Amino acid sequence: MAEEEVTGTEQAVQPDELSIVATVTDGIHVLTVAGEIDHQTGGTLHQALDVSDTAQPRVVVDLARVTFMDSSGINVLIIAHRTLTEAGGWLRLAAPDQSVQRILQLVGIDTVIDCHETLQQALTN
């Protein structure tokens, strides 16, 4: 990948235990998520994943700092994957920690949504 171009950095509203930083790198929307994704914070992630104003939207969710995810988070990711795919784009997940990776594997998300060990891999593969 050539030199990265980062534009449009924006900090999302922080609910109690979740923060999301949205950037654009080489035309790819990158959401850096930190904290817990559950029934209280899933709506915030859902809003951040809404890039409906973009043609063929490409989104990477960096999960490296996510400490917990329940079924609400899984549902948000499935909905986003479906929506982005229908719009001609894609969703990739990057760098989940061991506990989040286990959840993704248990429910089979890693067979539906591309999961990568690092953010760099998600941006280039």
C-alpha positions in Angstrom: 0.0 0.0 0.0 1.3 3.4 -0.8 1.7 6.1 1.8 -1.5 6.3 3.8 -3.8 9.2 3.5 -5.9 9.9 6.6 -8.7 12.3 6.3 -11.9 13.2 8.2 -10.9 12.2 11.7 -13.9 12.5 14.0 -14.6 11.4 17.6 -18.0 9.9 18.1 -20.1 10.6 21.2 -19.0 8.4 24.1 -21.6 6.5 26.0 -20.6 5.1 29.4 -18.2 2.4 28.2 -17.6 2.8 24.5 -15.6 5.2 22.3 -15.3 5.2 18.6 -12.9 7.2 16.5 -13.8 7.4 12.8 -11.1 8.1 10.2 -10.8 7.6 6.5 -7.6 5.9 5.2 -7.1 5.6 1.4 -10.9 5.8 1.0 -11.6 3.1 3.6 -13.7 4.1 6.6 -11.8 2.9 9.8 -13.7 2.7 13.1 -11.3 2.3 16.0 -13.5 1.0 18.8 -12.6 0.9 22.5 -14.6 -0.5 25.5 -17.5 -2.8 25.6 -20.1 -3.5 22.9 -23.3 -4.6 24.5 -27.1 -3.7 24.5 -26.4 -0.3 25.9 -23.6 0.7 23.4 -24.6 -1.3 20.3 -26.6 1.6 18.9 -23.6 3.9 18.9 -21.6 1.3 16.9 -24.6 0.9 14.5 -24.7 4.7 13.9 -20.9 4.8 13.3 -21.2 2.0 10.8 -23.8 4.0 8.8 -21.8 5.2 5.7 -24.9 5.1 3.5 -23.8 8.4 1.9 -20.8 6.6 0.3 -20.8 4.7 -3.0 -19.4 1.2 -2.6 -18.5 1.8 1.1 -15.5 0.0 2.5 -15.3 -0.2 6.3 -12.8 -1.7 8.7 -13.7 -2.0 12.4 -10.5 -2.1 14.6 -11.5 -4.2 17.6 -8.0 -4.2 19.3 -9.3 -2.2 22.3 -12.7 -3.9 22.6 -12.8 -5.7 25.9 -16.3 -7.3 25.7 -18.9 -8.0 23.0 -22.3 -9.7 23.5 -24.9 -10.7 21.0 -25.9 -7.1 20.5 -22.5 -6.4 19.0 -22.7 -9.5 16.9 -26.1 -8.4 15.5 -24.8 -4.9 14.7 -21.9 -6.4 12.8 -24.1 -8.8 10.8 -26.5 -6.0 9.9 -23.6 -3.7 8.8 -22.1 -6.5 6.8 -25.4 -7.2 5.0 -26.0 -3.5 4.4 -22.5 -2.7 3.1 -22.4 -5.8 0.9 -25.8 -4.9 -0.7 -24.3 -1.4 -1.4 -21.4 -3.0 -3.3 -18.9 -2.5 -0.5 -17.5 -4.6 2.3 -16.9 -4.9 6.1 -13.7 -6.2 7.6 -12.8 -6.8 11.3 -9.3 -6.2 12.5 -7.2 -7.2 15.5 -9.8 -8.6 17.9 -8.3 -9.5 21.3 -8.4 -13.2 22.4 -11.8 -13.0 24.2 -13.5 -11.1 21.4 -12.0 -13.4 18.8 -13.4 -16.4 20.7 -16.9 -15.0 20.6 -16.5 -14.3 16.8 -15.5 -17.9 16.3 -18.1 -19.4 18.5 -21.0 -17.8 16.6 -19.3 -18.2 13.2 -18.9 -14.5 12.4 -15.4 -15.1 11.3 -16.7 -17.3 8.4 -19.1 -14.6 7.2 -17.1 -11.4 7.8 -13.4 -11.1 6.9 -11.4 -11.1 10.1 -7.7 -10.0 10.1 -5.1 -10.2 12.8 -4.0 -6.6 12.3 -5.4 -3.4 11.1 -2.8 -3.2 8.4 -3.8 -6.6 7.0 -7.5 -5.5 7.0 -6.6 -2.4 5.0 -4.5 -4.1 2.4 -6.1 -7.6 1.9 
